[in-house]
Amino acid sequence: MKIVDLNLKNNEIKALSKISKSRYENIFNVGTNNEYYFYNIIKTVKFPEDLSPGIFYNKTITNKVPYTAISFDVYSTQDLWWFILLTNNITNPISVVQPGTVLKIIKKEYVDDIINNILKLNNA
């Protein structure tokens, strides 16, 4: 079967259910093999290591916890687990965060602008 990159995002395809803007899947184009849709995950997004101190704060983790739980705690959604990983240059999303770990957390008021810029860059 031939695989075709549709050069469209999930929410641009009527046959697929809509997803929220904060979902990681929005970064990727959707492909198809004429039977199934899939995400073309060969995409790299990297945050600068020298983030301005005014846009984030440090959070010390006190219990073993997955990134989805941290995301829910700080952003009121589990969807932004990937945002925390990118902010902290973490590559293993299934690892459990250990007590004592200090994470950079981008303040809520900057999240939408950053996500919009990522999406804009990916559509350019």
N, C-alpha and C positions, 0 to 999 in steps of 0.2 A: 504494500500500500504506500502510496505517495503521501508524504507529510508536507503540509503547507502552512507557513506562518501567515496568519491573516492580517498582521500588522494592526490589530485591534485589541483593545482592552476588554476585560470581562463585561463591563457594563455597556459596551457598545454592541454587544451581540444579543439580539432579542431572544434567542433560544436559551440563553443562560440566565439563571436567577441573579438579580442585582445583589451586589455586596457593598458594604460601607466603604467610604473613602479611606478609612484607616487600615484596611486589610492589606497585608503584604502582597497579596496576589495582584493588586493594582499596578505594581511595578512592571509586571511581565505582560508581554504580548501573548495572545492566545493563538494556538495552532490547531490544526485538525488533520485527521487522516480520512476524512469524509464519513467516519463512523463515530468518532469521539472527539471532544475538545480537550485540550491540555494546555498547560502553561509552558512557555518557552523560558525555562529558568536559567538560561545562560545569560545572566545579567548581573552586573556588579554595581552595588551602591556602596559608597564609602563616605563616612563623615570625616571632616578634618579632625586631626588629633588635638589641635590647639583651639578648641571651642572657646568663645568669649565667656569669661566667668559669669557675666550677667545673665546668660540664657540657661544656665543649669545650676543644680545644687547637688551636693553629695548625699547619698543615702546609704547608711550602714545597715546591712542585712543582719537581722537578729536570729532568724530560724532558717533551717533548710527549706527552700522554697523554689518552685519553678518560675521561669520568667513570665509566664502568663499571669501568675498571682501577683507578681510585682507590678506588672502592667495594670492590672485591675485596681490595685491599691493606689497607684499614683495617677492613673489616667481614667479610671472608672470604666475601663474596657480591657478585655483580654487581648484584643486585636493588635495592640501596639508592642507586643513582646519583641518583635523584630527591630523596632525603633530603639529599644533599650540595648539590644545586642549591637546594633550599628554604632550607637553613641559610645559604647565601651569597647569597640573593636573585638567583640567576642564572636567566635565562629562556630561554637557548638550549642545549638538551640535546645538540645534535649538534656543538657547537664543541669543538675540542681545547684542552685546558688548556695554556697556554704555560709554559715554564720561568720560575721566579721568582714565579709566582702564589702568593699565600698564601691558603689556604682554612681556614675554621673547620670543624673536624670534631667532631661531637658524640661524646662518649665512649661506647663500646659499652654500658656498664652502664645508660645512660639511653635507648637506642634503643627497646627493647620498650615501656617506659612511654609514650614519646612517640607511637609508632605506635598503641598501644592507645587513647590519648586522642584521636588524630585519628579513628580508627574510631568511637569512642564519640560524638564530636561529630557525625560524619556520619550516625550512626544516630538521633540525637536528633530 
